[in-house]
């Protein structure tokens, strides 16, 4: 459910007044993750790498209150649930955007992920969950990437994570990941907490 809240009555009051009028309020952090455990779980269970990564992102974000807030123009909205947006290659050679509802139950998330993305790939019709806070993602395994800075248009203020091909080393596998977020939604400390949570969730899989 989405509820409009008064920014002045939230912990983001000062940040909202400072950053909503900024022409470039987006901040980008880059962190390299150790993902050996995620790759091992993917191989042993047959769960797709991207499914596991998206689930870990949802799990890590679910414990950071700021991820449930979304600044839009002069408004602030609070959500009670999360969803992960994924980009799917479709049957016409283009891409389709899909919102997958986050669930603590990884089996449920996996089932929803495959049903939604599979339908979107065939029909070229995306899904939009307007009652959930959307965390955007984009996976580009075609090449190794050090950093991605997304465009800022003022139309999409949601947090957005991007990664490329992971890197296999002798003793561990790593993956650089970029997180872009709106400064009115959260500060650097909140983003850092999320990134640390994400590494913990990957290691706990």
MOHU-V985958 format. One record per helix or strand of 3 or more residues. SS is the DSSP state (H for helix, E for strand). FROM is the first residue (numbers start at 1). TO is the last residue. If there is no record, write none. Layout:
BEGIN
SS&FROM&TO / SS&FROM&TO
END
This chain:
BEGIN
E&2&5 / H&7&9 / H&13&19 / E&26&34 / H&36&45 / H&49&61 / H&65&68 / E&69&72 / E&75&79 / E&82&89 / E&95&101 / H&106&123 / E&133&139 / E&160&163 / E&173&182 / H&188&204
END
